[in-house]
């Protein structure tokens, strides 16, 4: 990984004119408020740049038949009639900075829309998911900026230009996110109004907790969960079992598998080996045992008892994950507006329990807006079903990206694609 050494505070205004030939700078490319595409940072040598339209179309500039290519900070985009259009890079204000959290130096960037300072513009800190890639240069940061939101994005500890060791400890990550918001307020002094967090996937655990650590005016979540990691694994197992059409006695075996692996991770592999070995013997060579997955239970099932005792903790419990994390308790502490967007067919983060908890909290008087997008999987991805039952993501569902920006700006006007407010 690229270790952080030093970075001076810099302030740059990204001109729309051409730059040196080669990969284009991350940013917003377009000719009008409605006609734009955002490009992310270039990947590894020889790979293209991710692009994203507001309606959710996405891809890479080096992909086959790419709808967007870019050179010299001029994006070439296929128009409605197929004719190529040249879209220059729009002016944005970008401030590179660093900040400290838990004795660790983290790298961040403030991305602001062009124009005169606006003391009413919302400012949001992006809280990333479980990915290990750098967040600075994200297409999502520029997508929000293109819609009038100032965005502070930072590389998670142990990734990109940030120091530290990668972790999935929600308490530590929430401390980092809270420190990021404090830094964002300082970097954007005099140029923002409301401040808050947006978190996707694992960020759905971290962002609400961060909002209990520092004052925030709102929290927005996309395709996150209000259950523990143990409950997430169990929900995935049961959803897979239903798709396989398992009988009632086999479903009971799946539940006992979940109970055994939960005891292992909950106790950091101090207890649970005997219970899991008993489940292995009971399941035997059932065909479904070769493919059932969950987050971790399927892999544990297919390991021998000896191997699991020897390397189980090193393999499955090496990221300081809080397995029994009480996500509902963190949400119950919030007294700010909350947006939660659900993907109806989410296999990675099944929504049944999360939807019920959100309804319970809303019924108790919390300010929660919940939206559901049909025919979408994790990441708000529309998909095609493959012959083997797997899915291939095709695009982010239309309306999701507009909803995020409008809700943060308190300008919800809808409709948002096929999204439904629950």
C-alpha positions in Angstrom: 0.0 0.0 0.0 1.0 3.6 -0.4 2.1 4.8 3.0 1.3 8.4 3.9 4.4 10.6 4.5 3.5 14.2 4.3 1.0 16.4 2.5 0.7 20.2 2.7 -2.7 21.7 2.7 -3.4 22.7 -0.9 -6.3 24.4 -2.5 -6.8 24.0 -6.2 -9.4 25.2 -8.7 -9.8 22.6 -11.5 -10.0 24.3 -14.8 -12.3 23.0 -17.5 -9.6 23.4 -20.1 -7.4 20.5 -21.4 -4.6 19.1 -19.4 -1.7 16.9 -20.4 -2.6 13.9 -22.4 -3.3 10.7 -20.5 -5.7 9.7 -17.8 -8.2 12.5 -17.1 -8.4 14.1 -13.7 -11.2 12.8 -11.5 -14.1 15.1 -11.6 -17.3 16.3 -13.3 -17.5 16.4 -17.1 -20.4 18.0 -18.9 -22.0 20.9 -20.6 -25.1 21.6 -18.5 -26.7 20.9 -15.1 -28.5 17.8 -16.4 -25.8 16.7 -18.9 -22.9 15.4 -17.0 -20.9 12.3 -16.1 -18.4 11.9 -13.3 -15.0 10.1 -13.6 -13.0 8.6 -10.8 -9.3 8.2 -10.3 -7.4 6.0 -12.7 -6.8 2.5 -11.4 -3.7 0.4 -11.9 -1.4 1.0 -14.9 -3.2 0.3 -18.1 -6.7 0.2 -16.6 -9.3 2.8 -17.3 -11.3 5.1 -15.1 -14.7 4.4 -13.6 -17.5 6.6 -14.9 -21.0 7.2 -13.6 -24.0 9.0 -14.9 -26.6 10.4 -12.6 -29.2 7.9 -13.9 -26.9 5.0 -12.7 -25.3 4.0 -15.9 -21.7 3.0 -15.1 -18.6 1.4 -16.5 -14.9 1.9 -17.3 -13.4 4.1 -20.0 -11.4 1.1 -21.2 -14.4 -1.3 -21.2 -15.6 -2.9 -24.4 -17.9 -0.4 -26.2 -17.4 2.1 -23.4 -20.0 4.9 -23.5 -17.3 7.3 -22.2 -13.7 7.8 -23.0 -11.5 10.7 -21.8 -8.3 12.3 -22.8 -6.7 15.6 -21.9 -9.6 16.4 -19.5 -12.1 16.2 -22.4 -14.7 13.3 -22.1 -16.1 11.9 -25.2 -19.7 10.7 -24.6 -22.0 9.0 -26.9 -25.1 11.2 -27.5 -28.7 10.0 -27.7 -28.3 9.6 -31.5 -25.0 7.8 -31.1 -22.9 10.8 -32.3 -19.9 11.6 -30.0 -20.1 14.7 -27.8 -17.2 16.4 -26.2 -17.7 17.3 -22.5 -15.0 19.4 -20.8 -14.2 19.1 -17.1 -16.2 21.4 -14.9 -14.6 23.6 -12.4 -14.5 22.3 -8.8 -12.8 23.4 -5.7 -10.7 20.7 -4.1 -8.8 20.9 -0.8 -6.3 18.1 0.1 -5.6 17.7 3.8 -4.8 15.4 6.6 -6.2 14.8 10.1 -5.4 12.7 13.1 -7.6 10.1 14.7 -6.6 7.6 17.4 -2.9 8.4 16.9 -3.2 7.8 13.1 -2.7 10.2 10.3 -5.5 10.0 7.7 -5.7 11.6 4.3 -8.8 13.5 3.2 -10.1 15.7 0.4 -12.9 18.3 0.4 -14.7 18.5 -2.9 -16.9 21.6 -3.4 -19.0 22.7 -6.3 -17.8 25.7 -8.3 -19.1 29.2 -7.7 -19.0 31.7 -4.9 -19.0 30.5 -1.3 -22.5 29.3 -0.2 -23.0 29.3 3.6 -26.2 27.3 3.1 -24.7 24.4 1.1 -24.8 21.1 2.9 -21.6 19.3 3.7 -21.4 15.5 3.9 -18.7 13.1 5.0 -18.6 9.9 3.0 -18.2 6.8 5.3 -17.0 4.0 3.1 -17.8 0.3 3.3 -15.6 -2.7 3.8 -13.5 -2.1 0.7 -9.7 -1.8 1.0 -9.3 0.6 -1.9 -8.7 4.4 -1.6 -11.8 6.5 -1.3 -10.2 9.8 -2.5 -11.1 10.2 -6.2 -14.4 8.3 -5.8 -17.1 8.7 -8.4 -19.6 9.0 -5.6 -18.0 12.1 -4.1 -18.1 13.9 -7.5 -21.6 12.7 -8.1 -22.9 14.4 -5.0 -20.8 17.5 -5.7 -22.3 17.7 -9.2 -25.7 18.0 -7.6 -24.8 20.9 -5.3 -23.4 19.1 -2.2 -20.0 19.7 -0.6 -18.3 16.3 0.1 -15.4 15.3 2.4 -13.9 12.0 1.5 -11.0 10.2 3.2 -9.0 7.1 2.8 -9.9 4.6 5.5 -7.0 3.7 7.9 -4.7 1.3 6.2 -5.8 2.2 2.7 -4.7 4.6 0.0 -2.7 7.5 1.4 -3.7 7.0 5.0 -1.5 5.5 7.8 -2.6 2.7 10.1 -3.8 -0.8 9.8 -6.9 -1.8 8.0 -9.7 -2.8 10.4 -13.4 -3.4 10.6 -13.8 -2.3 14.2 -16.9 -0.1 14.1 -16.0 1.8 17.2 -12.6 2.8 15.8 -14.0 3.6 12.3 -16.7 5.7 13.9 -14.0 7.7 15.7 -12.3 8.2 12.4 -15.5 9.4 10.7 -16.2 11.8 13.5 -12.7 13.2 13.2 -13.3 13.5 9.5 -16.4 15.6 10.0 -14.6 17.9 12.4 -11.8 18.4 9.8 -14.4 19.0 7.1 -16.0 21.8 9.0 -12.6 23.4 9.5 -11.6 23.0 5.8 -14.9 24.4 4.6 -15.3 27.2 7.2 -17.8 29.8 6.0 -18.9 27.8 3.0 -21.4 25.3 4.4 -24.7 25.0 6.3 -25.9 21.6 7.6 -23.4 18.8 8.1 -23.8 15.1 8.3 -22.7 11.6 7.2 -23.5 9.3 4.2 -22.5 5.7 4.6 -23.0 2.7 2.2 -23.0 -1.0 3.1 -20.7 -1.3 6.1 -20.9 2.4 6.5 -24.5 1.8 7.6 -23.0 0.5 10.9 -20.4 3.2 11.2 -22.1 6.4 10.1 -24.9 6.4 12.7 -22.4 5.6 15.5 -20.1 8.5 14.3 -23.1 10.8 14.6 -23.3 10.0 18.3 -19.6 11.0 18.7 -19.8 14.5 17.1 -22.7 16.9 16.3 -24.3 16.1 13.0 -27.5 17.4 11.3 -28.4 14.3 9.3 -27.3 10.7 8.5 -28.0 9.0 5.1 -27.5 5.3 4.6 -27.5 3.2 1.4 -28.0 -0.6 1.5 -26.9 -1.0 5.1 -28.1 -3.2 7.9 -29.6 -2.7 11.3 -28.5 -6.1 12.5 -25.2 -7.5 13.8 -22.6 -9.2 11.6 -23.7 -12.5 13.1 -27.3 -11.9 12.2 -26.2 -10.9 8.7 -24.5 -14.2 8.2 -27.6 -16.1 9.4 -29.9 -14.1 7.2 -27.7 -14.9 4.2 -27.7 -18.6 5.0 -31.4 -18.8 5.4 -32.0 -16.8 2.2 -29.7 -19.2 0.3 -31.4 -22.2 1.8 -34.8 -20.9 0.7 -33.5 -20.4 -2.9 -32.2 -24.0 -2.8 -35.7 -25.2 -1.8 -34.4 -27.1 1.3 -36.8 -29.1 3.4 -37.8 -28.1 6.9 -35.3 -30.5 8.6 -32.5 -29.2 6.4 -33.5 -25.6 7.2 -33.2 -26.6 10.9 -29.7 -27.9 10.2 -28.8 -24.5 8.6 -30.0 -22.8 11.7 -27.9 -25.0 13.9 -24.9 -24.3 11.7 -25.5 -20.6 12.2 -25.7 -21.1 16.0 -22.4 -23.0 16.1 -20.4 -20.5 14.0 -21.9 -17.6 15.9 -20.5 -19.1 19.1 -17.1 -19.4 17.5 -16.9 -15.8 16.4 -18.7 -14.3 19.4 -16.0 -15.9 21.7 -13.2 -15.3 19.3 -12.8 -19.0 18.7 -12.7 -20.0 22.4 -15.9 -22.0 22.2 -18.1 -23.6 19.5 -15.8 -26.2 17.9 -17.7 -29.2 19.3 -21.1 -27.9 18.3 -19.9 -27.2 14.8 -18.3 -30.7 14.5 -21.7 -32.2 15.6 -23.4 -30.1 12.9 -20.9 -31.3 10.3 -21.6 -35.0 11.1 -25.4 -34.3 11.0 -25.2 -32.6 7.6 -22.8 -35.2 6.2 -22.5 -35.1 2.4 -25.8 -33.3 1.7 -25.4 -31.7 -1.7 -26.3 -28.2 -0.4 -23.3 -28.3 2.0 -20.9 -27.9 -0.8 -22.2 -24.5 -1.9 -24.0 -22.7 1.0 -22.0 -19.7 1.9 -23.3 -16.9 4.2 -20.6 -14.4 5.1 -18.4 -17.1 6.8 -20.4 -20.1 7.9 -20.1 -22.0 4.7 -16.4 -21.8 4.7 -16.2 -22.9 8.3 -18.5 -25.8 7.6 -16.2 -27.1 4.9 -13.0 -26.8 7.0 -11.9 -29.7 9.1 -12.1 -29.4 12.8 -8.3 -29.6 13.0 -7.8 -26.8 10.5 -10.4 -24.6 12.0 -8.8 -24.9 15.5 -5.4 -24.1 14.0 -6.1 -21.2 11.7 -9.8 -20.3 12.2 -9.3 -17.2 14.2 -6.5 -16.0 12.0 -8.6 -16.4 8.9 -12.1 -15.3 10.1 -11.5 -13.1 13.2 -8.5 -10.9 12.3 -10.1 -7.5 11.7 -11.5 -6.6 15.2 -15.1 -7.0 14.0 -17.7 -6.5 16.7 -19.7 -9.6 15.9 -22.6 -8.8 18.3 -22.7 -5.1 17.4 -26.1 -3.6 18.5 -26.9 -1.4 15.5 -30.4 -0.7 16.8 -29.1 0.8 20.0 -26.8 3.2 18.0 -29.7 4.3 15.9 -32.0 4.8 18.9 -29.5 7.4 20.2 -29.8 9.6 17.1 -32.0 12.7 17.3 -31.3 13.9 13.7 -33.1 13.0 10.4 -32.2 9.7 9.0 -32.5 8.4 5.4 -32.3 4.7 4.8 -32.4 3.3 1.2 -33.0 -0.4 0.8 -32.3 -2.8 -2.1 -35.3 -5.1 -2.2 -33.4 -8.2 -3.5 -30.2 -7.6 -1.5 -28.5 -11.0 -1.1 -25.4 -9.7 0.7 -27.4 -7.7 3.2 -31.0 -9.2 3.4 -33.4 -6.5 4.4 -36.2 -8.2 6.2 -35.0 -7.6 9.8 -33.6 -4.1 9.0 -36.9 -3.0 7.5 -38.7 -4.2 10.6 -36.4 -2.4 13.0 -36.6 0.9 11.0 -40.4 0.7 11.1 -40.2 0.1 14.8 -38.0 3.1 15.4 -40.1 5.3 13.1 -43.2 4.2 15.0 -41.5 5.3 18.2 -41.2 8.8 16.9 -37.7 8.9 15.3 -37.3 11.0 12.1 -36.6 8.2 9.5 -37.3 8.2 5.8 -37.1 4.8 4.3 -37.0 4.1 0.5 -37.2 0.8 -1.2 -36.0 0.2 -4.8 -37.4 -3.0 -6.4 -35.3 -5.4 -8.5 -32.0 -4.3 -7.0 -29.2 -6.1 -5.2 -26.4 -4.8 -2.9 -25.0 -1.5 -4.1 -28.5 -0.6 -5.4 -27.5 -2.6 -8.5 -30.0 -3.7 -11.1 -29.0 -7.1 -12.3 -29.5 -10.0 -14.7 -30.1 -13.5 -13.4 -27.7 -16.0 -14.8 -28.5 -19.6 -15.6 -26.7 -20.9 -12.5 -28.7 -18.6 -10.2 -25.9 -16.0 -9.8 -26.4 -12.4 -10.7 -24.5 -9.9 -12.8 -24.9 -6.2 -11.9 -25.8 -4.0 -14.8 -26.2 -0.5 -13.4 -27.1 1.5 -10.3 -30.9 1.8 -10.3 -32.2 5.1 -11.7 -33.3 7.6 -9.0 -31.0 6.4 -6.2 -28.3 9.0 -6.8 -30.7 11.8 -7.2 -32.6 10.8 -4.1 -29.4 11.0 -2.0 -28.5 14.5 -3.1 -32.0 15.9 -2.9 -32.6 14.4 0.6 -29.3 15.8 1.9 -30.3 19.3 0.4 -33.8 18.9 1.9 -35.3 19.3 -1.6 -37.0 15.9 -2.1 -39.4 16.2 -5.0 -39.5 12.8 -6.6 -40.4 10.5 -8.1 -37.0 8.7 -8.0 -37.1 6.0 -10.6 -39.1 3.1 -9.3 -38.2 3.9 -5.7 -41.0 3.7 -3.1 -41.1 5.7 0.1 -42.3 3.3 2.8 
